Amino acid sequence: MDKIWGGQKIKTELGKDFGNLPNCGESWEISGVPGNVSVVSNGFLAGNELEELVEIYMGELVGDHVYEKFSVEFPLLIKFIDANDDLSVQVHPNDKLAKERHQAFGKTEMWYVLQADRGAKLNCGFSKPIDANEYLQKLSSGELMDILNFVEVKAGDVFFMPAGRVHAIGKGVLVAEIQQTSDVTYRIFDYNRKDANGNERELHTDLALEAIDFTWHDHYRTEYETELNKSSEVVSSDYFKTSILELDQVIEKDIYSLDSFVIYICVEGEYEIVGPDSSERAKKGETVLIPASMSHFQLKPLSGKVKLLEVHV
């Protein structure tokens, strides 16, 4: 995806060829969003779209309980985001508001920081307790940045962003993003930037106001610990669960009890997935979808230590 704030890290850090795009801001790794649906890259299903596979294989692919809830709509969107410039300050609606306004799902998400330049920051929530009136006053007076919470980040940091939390990715940050399947964003502030035609991007002040959760927290970064060769849960929500899996030896995985597909996002190293009938290699910057029906498989590191984000519903 070409973005006004995008850069080159999706190529230089993750090894992806994005062709002639001048500024690649996002790589959508696994998507069921209409108009941007993922296509199988290899094997006997190569060329088929994810949506088609869910229609054909249903619970075998996504898990019975997932299919019962979401039918043919794939429930998660996986992205890499490269902020070569500050992203707009924004907020996403919850399920109730998104359904009322857009007939869509809300957007709860999380970020895993893959790389960050020295001093790079993210905005997550507010820096102090405020209410809607003070927020609108600061917004109209051009002082919004004074009440936003900015956190300096480094590789490995995790931030959970429930729908309603004001947020922005700052310049110099590369993240993996895991989110509900939704492309509904309310832009609050965009630094008065103009596009190539001299136009400022649309703001959604009124829509955003009703979506914002003004609950203040004194700490927004997700603290976690990992254990080598075991899945260490870092985020658990109603929409997805994410673990970090660091491995330096072959491990056996049994996902039968999850009744869900599993997604592996490789953030370090190279590894092989060995199933009952086939195997597949993947390296940093590559994302793999494991169907729910493939309940037993091995993960085999090929280059020292491997680090994966492990995601399921």
C-alpha positions in Angstrom: 0.0 0.0 0.0 1.4 3.4 -1.0 1.0 5.9 1.8 2.0 9.5 2.1 3.9 8.6 5.3 5.4 5.4 4.1 9.1 4.5 3.6 11.5 1.7 2.5 11.7 -0.5 5.6 9.3 -3.1 4.3 11.9 -3.7 1.7 15.1 -3.1 3.7 14.1 -4.7 7.0 11.6 -7.4 5.8 12.9 -8.2 2.4 9.7 -7.5 0.4 9.7 -6.3 -3.1 7.0 -3.6 -3.5 7.9 -2.7 -7.1 7.5 0.9 -8.2 5.7 2.2 -5.1 7.6 5.4 -4.0 6.6 5.0 -0.3 5.3 1.7 0.9 3.4 2.3 4.2 1.7 -1.1 4.6 2.0 -4.7 3.6 -1.3 -6.6 4.1 -0.1 -10.1 4.9 -3.4 -11.9 5.5 -6.6 -10.1 4.5 -10.2 -10.9 3.9 -11.1 -7.3 3.3 -13.1 -6.9 0.1 -11.0 -5.6 -2.7 -7.8 -6.6 -0.9 -8.3 -10.4 -0.3 -5.2 -12.6 0.2 -4.3 -15.1 -2.5 -2.7 -18.5 -1.8 0.9 -18.4 -3.0 1.8 -22.0 -3.5 0.6 -25.6 -3.4 -2.4 -27.1 -5.1 -4.6 -24.2 -4.0 -2.3 -21.6 -5.4 -4.2 -18.7 -6.9 -7.3 -19.2 -4.8 -8.5 -16.3 -2.7 -8.9 -16.6 1.1 -12.6 -15.9 0.9 -13.1 -18.8 -1.5 -11.3 -21.1 0.8 -13.4 -20.2 3.8 -16.5 -20.8 1.6 -15.3 -24.3 0.6 -13.6 -25.5 3.7 -15.5 -23.6 6.4 -14.6 -24.9 9.9 -11.8 -27.1 8.5 -9.9 -23.9 7.7 -10.9 -21.4 10.4 -12.3 -23.6 13.1 -15.9 -24.5 13.8 -16.6 -21.9 16.4 -14.9 -19.2 14.3 -17.1 -20.2 11.2 -20.2 -20.1 13.3 -19.5 -16.6 14.4 -18.1 -15.0 11.3 -19.3 -17.3 8.5 -17.2 -16.7 5.3 -15.6 -13.4 6.6 -12.1 -14.0 7.7 -12.0 -12.3 11.2 -8.4 -11.0 11.3 -6.3 -8.6 9.3 -2.5 -8.9 9.6 -0.2 -6.1 8.4 3.3 -4.7 8.5 3.3 -0.9 8.9 6.3 1.4 8.1 6.0 4.9 9.5 8.6 7.0 7.7 6.6 10.0 8.9 4.1 10.4 11.7 0.8 8.7 11.1 -2.4 10.7 11.8 -3.8 10.7 15.3 -6.8 8.4 15.0 -9.4 6.2 16.7 -11.5 3.2 15.7 -15.1 2.4 16.6 -16.2 -0.6 18.6 -18.4 -3.3 17.2 -21.7 -1.7 18.2 -20.8 1.7 16.7 -19.2 0.3 13.5 -22.3 -1.9 12.9 -24.7 1.0 13.4 -22.7 3.4 11.1 -21.0 1.2 8.6 -22.4 -2.4 8.8 -18.8 -3.4 9.7 -16.9 -4.8 12.6 -15.1 -2.5 15.0 -11.3 -2.4 15.2 -9.4 -3.6 18.2 -5.8 -4.1 17.3 -2.3 -4.6 18.7 1.2 -3.6 17.6 4.5 -5.5 17.9 7.4 -3.2 17.3 9.8 -4.8 14.8 12.3 -1.9 14.6 12.5 1.6 15.8 14.9 4.4 15.1 16.6 6.1 18.1 14.1 8.2 19.9 11.1 7.0 17.9 7.7 7.2 19.7 4.1 6.0 19.6 1.0 7.7 20.8 -1.2 5.5 22.9 -4.1 7.1 24.9 -4.1 10.4 26.8 -1.3 11.7 29.1 -3.8 12.6 31.9 -7.4 12.2 32.8 -9.6 14.4 30.6 -13.2 14.6 29.4 -14.8 15.3 26.1 -15.1 19.0 26.7 -11.4 19.5 27.4 -10.5 17.2 24.5 -12.5 19.4 22.1 -11.1 22.5 23.5 -7.5 21.3 23.0 -8.4 20.0 19.5 -9.9 23.3 18.4 -7.0 25.4 19.8 -4.3 23.3 18.1 -3.1 21.9 21.4 -4.1 18.3 21.0 -0.5 17.0 21.2 -0.3 18.4 24.8 -2.7 15.9 26.1 -1.6 12.8 24.2 0.5 10.1 25.8 3.8 9.5 23.8 6.0 6.5 24.6 9.5 6.0 23.3 9.7 2.4 21.8 12.2 -0.3 20.9 12.1 -3.6 19.1 10.0 -6.2 21.0 7.6 -3.7 22.6 3.9 -4.6 22.5 0.9 -2.3 22.7 -2.7 -3.4 22.8 -5.2 -1.0 21.3 -8.8 -1.7 22.1 -11.4 0.1 20.0 -11.9 3.6 21.3 -8.3 4.3 22.3 -6.7 7.3 20.6 -3.4 6.3 19.0 -0.8 7.1 16.4 2.4 5.4 15.1 5.3 7.8 15.2 8.0 8.5 12.6 10.7 5.8 12.5 8.7 2.9 13.7 8.1 -0.4 11.9 5.4 -2.6 13.4 3.5 -5.8 12.9 -0.2 -5.1 13.4 -2.9 -7.7 14.3 -6.4 -6.4 14.1 -10.1 -7.2 13.6 -11.1 -7.3 9.9 -12.1 -3.7 9.6 -10.9 -0.8 7.6 -12.9 1.9 9.5 -10.7 4.7 10.8 -11.6 8.1 12.2 -8.8 10.6 11.6 -8.6 13.2 14.4 -5.5 15.2 13.5 -3.0 15.0 10.6 -0.4 17.7 11.4 -2.0 19.9 8.7 -0.2 17.9 6.0 -1.1 18.3 2.3 -1.0 15.7 -0.4 0.6 16.1 -3.8 -2.4 18.1 -5.0 -2.2 20.5 -2.1 -5.2 19.1 -0.2 -5.4 18.2 3.4 -6.8 14.8 4.3 -10.3 14.6 5.6 -10.8 14.7 9.4 -13.6 13.0 11.2 -14.0 15.1 14.3 -17.7 14.4 15.0 -17.5 10.7 14.2 -14.4 10.3 16.4 -15.9 12.0 19.4 -18.5 9.4 20.0 -16.0 6.6 19.4 -13.3 7.8 21.9 -12.9 6.0 25.2 -11.7 8.7 27.6 -10.7 6.2 30.3 -7.1 7.1 31.4 -4.4 4.6 32.2 -1.1 5.3 33.8 0.6 2.5 31.8 -0.1 1.5 28.2 2.9 -0.7 27.2 2.1 -4.5 27.5 4.6 -6.1 29.9 5.4 -9.7 29.2 8.0 -12.5 29.7 8.9 -15.3 27.3 10.1 -18.8 27.9 12.3 -20.4 25.2 10.6 -23.0 23.1 7.2 -22.3 24.6 4.3 -20.1 23.5 4.2 -17.1 25.8 0.9 -15.3 25.7 1.2 -11.5 25.5 -2.3 -10.4 24.5 -5.7 -12.0 25.1 -8.8 -10.3 23.9 -12.3 -11.3 22.7 -11.0 -10.9 19.1 -7.6 -12.6 19.1 -4.9 -14.1 21.3 -1.3 -13.5 20.5 1.7 -15.3 21.9 5.5 -14.8 21.3 7.3 -18.1 20.5 11.1 -18.1 20.6 12.6 -21.4 19.6 16.1 -22.8 19.1 15.0 -26.5 18.7 12.3 -28.5 17.0 9.0 -28.3 18.9 5.8 -30.2 18.4 2.5 -28.2 18.2 -1.0 -29.5 18.9 -3.7 -26.9 18.1 -6.7 -29.2 18.1 -8.1 -27.8 21.3 -8.0 -24.2 19.9 -10.7 -24.9 17.3 -9.1 -22.1 15.3 -6.7 -21.4 12.5 -3.3 -20.3 13.7 -1.2 -17.5 12.1 2.6 -17.4 12.4 4.3 -14.0 11.7 8.1 -14.5 11.5 9.9 -11.5 13.1 13.3 -13.1 13.4 15.2 -15.9 11.7 14.0 -18.7 9.4 12.1 -21.9 10.2 10.3 -24.8 8.7 6.7 -26.0 9.3 6.6 -29.7 9.0 3.1 -31.2 8.6 1.8 -34.7 8.1 2.0 -34.5 4.3 4.2 -31.5 3.5 6.5 -28.8 4.8 7.0 -25.1 4.2 9.9 -22.7 4.9 9.3 -19.2 6.1 11.7 -16.4 7.1 11.5 -12.9 8.7 8.8 -10.9 7.1 6.7 -13.8 6.0 3.3 -14.8 7.4 1.8 -18.3 7.3 -1.8 -19.4 7.8 -2.2 -22.9 9.4 -5.7 -24.3 8.9 -7.6 -25.6 12.0 -7.7 -29.1 10.5 -3.9 -29.3 10.6 -3.9 -30.0 14.3 -0.4 -31.5 14.6 2.8 -30.2 13.1 6.4 -29.3 13.9 8.2 -26.0 14.0 11.9 -26.4 13.1 14.3 -23.5 13.4 16.8 -23.2 10.5 18.9 -20.3 11.6 19.8 -20.2 15.3 17.0 -18.6 17.3 13.7 -17.9 15.6 11.0 -15.6 16.9 7.4 -15.9 15.9 4.1 -14.1 16.7 1.5 -16.9 17.1 -2.1 -15.7 16.6 -5.5 -17.4 16.9 -9.1 -16.6 17.5 
